[in-house]
Amino acid sequence: MGARSIMSPMVETVDEVQQYLARARYAPSRSRAVALRVSHDTLPAARRYRIWLTETNAEIVYFAKIETALGAENVDAIADVPGV
């Protein structure tokens, strides 16, 4: 249903990384969009979607790419954000 490894370039602050993380994972915990009940959907029943989304969220890997001096200054705080 989508990428399971996501990398954001040019991350400089904790606020940025928190916004990226919100978009990297599906509801109910975050705000990533998902299309369900489409032709390639192989899930057996609608009641399993919530379980499937939760399990998928646990498998998603997120990388914050530090490429600037400001990012380097904030690298420890960025690395301490849960989910990075």
C-alpha positions in Angstrom: 0.0 0.0 0.0 3.0 2.3 -0.1 6.6 2.9 0.8 7.7 1.3 4.0 11.0 3.2 4.2 10.8 7.0 3.9 13.6 9.5 4.0 13.1 13.3 4.2 16.0 15.4 2.9 17.3 18.6 4.4 15.8 18.1 7.8 16.9 20.9 10.1 14.6 21.0 13.2 12.6 18.8 15.5 9.4 20.6 14.4 10.2 19.6 10.8 10.8 15.9 11.7 7.6 15.8 13.7 5.6 17.0 10.7 7.3 14.5 8.4 6.6 11.7 10.9 2.9 12.6 11.0 2.7 12.1 7.2 4.8 8.9 7.2 2.3 6.8 9.2 -1.3 5.9 8.6 -4.3 6.6 10.8 -5.3 6.1 13.5 -2.0 7.3 14.9 -0.9 9.7 12.1 -2.3 11.4 9.0 -0.9 9.5 6.0 -3.5 8.9 3.4 -4.5 5.5 2.2 -6.9 4.2 -0.5 -8.9 1.1 0.6 -11.2 -1.3 -1.2 -9.6 -0.7 -4.6 -8.7 -3.4 -7.2 -5.3 -4.2 -5.8 -6.5 -4.4 -2.2 -6.2 -8.0 -1.0 -7.4 -7.5 2.6 -10.3 -9.9 3.4 -12.6 -7.6 5.3 -13.1 -4.0 6.3 -12.9 -4.8 10.0 -9.2 -5.8 9.5 -8.2 -2.4 8.1 -7.5 -0.8 11.5 -5.4 -3.8 12.6 -3.6 -3.8 9.2 -2.8 -0.1 9.4 -1.5 -0.4 13.0 0.7 -3.3 12.0 2.0 -1.5 8.9 2.8 1.6 10.9 5.0 -0.5 13.1 7.0 -1.7 10.1 7.6 1.8 8.5 11.2 3.1 8.8 11.8 6.8 8.8 15.1 8.5 8.1 15.9 12.2 8.6 18.7 13.2 6.3 20.8 15.9 7.9 22.5 18.1 5.2 22.9 21.6 6.6 24.7 23.3 9.4 21.4 24.0 11.3 20.5 20.3 10.9 23.9 19.3 12.3 23.4 21.6 15.3 20.1 19.9 16.0 21.1 16.4 15.1 20.9 15.0 18.7 17.5 16.4 19.3 16.3 15.2 15.9 17.7 11.7 16.6 15.9 11.6 20.0 12.4 12.0 18.3 10.5 8.7 18.6 10.1 7.1 15.2 13.3 8.5 13.7 
